[in-house]
Amino acid sequence: QVQLVESGGGLVQAGGSLRLSCAASGRTFSLSAMGWFRQAPGKEREFVATISWKGGSTYYADSVKGRFTISRDNAKNTMYLQMNSLQPEDTAVYYCAAVIAASDPRPMGGWGQGTQVTVSS
């Protein structure tokens, strides 16, 4: 099973940028489609973006399309989420997880501890 550690969150003003990282352990990372999810206070966890195991296919939630970019480096067992033009509604704890497929963002396995992103207006 892949173990995951998210990092890179922080406090940023609206319009700013952050880059999240998801470091994975385990031999199966490079064979797994992966995804980013987020959970805002009082809301359910929601899909943000997914990427295929080779990185050739990516999918985004409508709310982040054009602002966020998901990528991965299988040699480093790491996935990234570049977040630009951040808005207060992007404030949430961000999690990464293995998913069934890039086109099927249902998570598999466990979650990391998450990383807090706070966007001030």
Backbone torsions as a table, in degrees:
resi	resn	phi	psi	omega
1	GLN	NA	140.8	179.7
2	VAL	-79.0	132.5	173.3
3	GLN	-104.4	140.4	-168.1
4	LEU	-126.3	140.3	176.6
5	VAL	-133.7	116.3	178.8
6	GLU	-91.9	149.2	177.4
7	SER	-156.1	169.2	174.8
8	GLY	104.5	-4.3	178.9
9	GLY	-70.3	173.9	179.3
10	GLY	167.7	-169.1	179.0
11	LEU	-103.2	129.7	-178.1
12	VAL	-143.4	150.8	176.9
13	GLN	-79.2	155.9	177.0
14	ALA	-55.2	137.0	-176.3
15	GLY	92.5	-10.4	-179.4
16	GLY	-82.3	-175.7	-176.2
17	SER	-132.9	153.2	171.9
18	LEU	-144.4	154.9	174.3
19	ARG	-125.0	116.3	178.0
20	LEU	-91.6	148.8	175.0
21	SER	-123.6	149.5	175.8
22	CYS	-130.6	105.4	179.9
23	ALA	-92.2	129.4	-175.8
24	ALA	-117.6	143.7	172.1
25	SER	-113.0	153.0	-178.7
26	GLY	111.6	146.2	-174.1
27	ARG	-73.7	-14.5	-172.9
28	THR	-89.2	-2.5	-176.9
29	PHE	-56.2	-47.9	-174.0
30	SER	-67.8	-12.3	179.6
31	LEU	-103.1	2.1	-173.0
32	SER	-109.7	134.1	164.6
33	ALA	-66.8	144.6	-174.7
34	MET	-130.7	159.5	-179.8
35	GLY	-147.5	159.4	171.2
36	TRP	-108.4	140.2	177.5
37	PHE	-133.3	164.3	176.7
38	ARG	-146.3	154.0	178.6
39	GLN	-135.9	115.9	176.6
40	ALA	-88.7	158.3	-179.6
41	PRO	-56.0	130.1	177.7
42	GLY	76.3	5.4	-179.1
43	LYS	-121.6	163.1	176.9
44	GLU	-77.8	157.5	175.5
45	ARG	-65.6	137.1	-176.9
46	GLU	-129.9	152.9	177.0
47	PHE	-67.5	138.1	176.2
48	VAL	-114.1	-53.8	-177.3
49	ALA	-162.3	152.8	174.4
50	THR	-134.0	159.7	179.9
51	ILE	-143.0	140.0	179.6
52	SER	-70.6	168.9	-173.0
53	TRP	-65.8	-27.6	176.6
54	LYS	-92.3	-11.4	-179.4
55	GLY	89.6	3.5	-175.5
56	GLY	-80.6	-19.7	-179.1
57	SER	-123.8	133.7	177.8
58	THR	-134.5	150.1	178.6
59	TYR	-136.2	147.5	-177.5
60	TYR	-135.0	148.0	168.3
61	ALA	-66.2	146.9	-178.8
62	ASP	-57.0	-33.0	-175.0
63	SER	-68.7	-18.1	-177.4
64	VAL	-118.7	-6.2	-177.1
65	LYS	-58.3	132.6	-179.0
66	GLY	87.5	-12.4	180.0
67	ARG	-114.7	-34.0	-177.8
68	PHE	-108.1	147.3	176.1
69	THR	-133.2	123.4	177.1
70	ILE	-96.1	142.2	177.8
71	SER	-152.6	170.7	178.9
72	ARG	-150.2	154.8	174.9
73	ASP	-128.7	97.5	-175.4
74	ASN	-65.8	-27.6	177.8
75	ALA	-65.2	-27.8	179.2
76	LYS	-103.1	3.0	-177.2
77	ASN	52.0	42.5	-175.3
78	THR	-135.8	141.0	174.7
79	MET	-117.2	151.6	-176.8
80	TYR	-129.2	158.7	170.6
81	LEU	-137.4	106.5	174.8
82	GLN	-85.9	120.9	-175.8
83	MET	-116.4	116.0	178.5
84	ASN	-114.9	163.9	178.4
85	SER	49.9	46.8	-176.8
86	LEU	-65.2	144.1	-179.3
87	GLN	-123.8	157.9	179.5
88	PRO	-54.2	-31.6	179.8
89	GLU	-71.3	-7.6	174.7
90	ASP	-84.6	-5.8	179.0
91	THR	-61.5	123.7	-176.4
92	ALA	-177.7	169.9	165.8
93	VAL	-89.2	128.5	-177.4
94	TYR	-102.9	134.1	-178.6
95	TYR	-125.7	150.8	170.1
96	CYS	-114.6	156.5	-179.3
97	ALA	-160.5	153.4	167.6
98	ALA	-70.6	145.4	179.5
99	VAL	-127.0	165.5	-177.1
100	ILE	-60.9	-45.3	177.8
101	ALA	-161.7	161.9	178.0
102	ALA	-58.4	-33.7	-179.5
103	SER	-87.6	-1.5	-178.9
104	ASP	-135.8	89.7	-169.3
105	PRO	-79.4	22.3	175.1
106	ARG	-69.6	125.7	-175.8
107	PRO	-73.8	150.2	175.9
108	MET	-122.9	149.5	176.0
109	GLY	71.3	-157.7	-172.5
110	GLY	-93.5	179.3	178.3
111	TRP	-113.9	155.3	168.6
112	GLY	-80.2	-169.8	-178.0
113	GLN	-82.3	-13.0	-179.7
114	GLY	85.2	163.8	175.7
115	THR	-135.9	131.9	-174.3
116	GLN	-80.9	129.9	172.1
117	VAL	-117.6	124.0	179.0
118	THR	-124.7	124.0	-179.2
119	VAL	-113.4	119.6	-179.6
120	SER	-94.2	147.8	-178.2
121	SER	-89.2	NA	NA
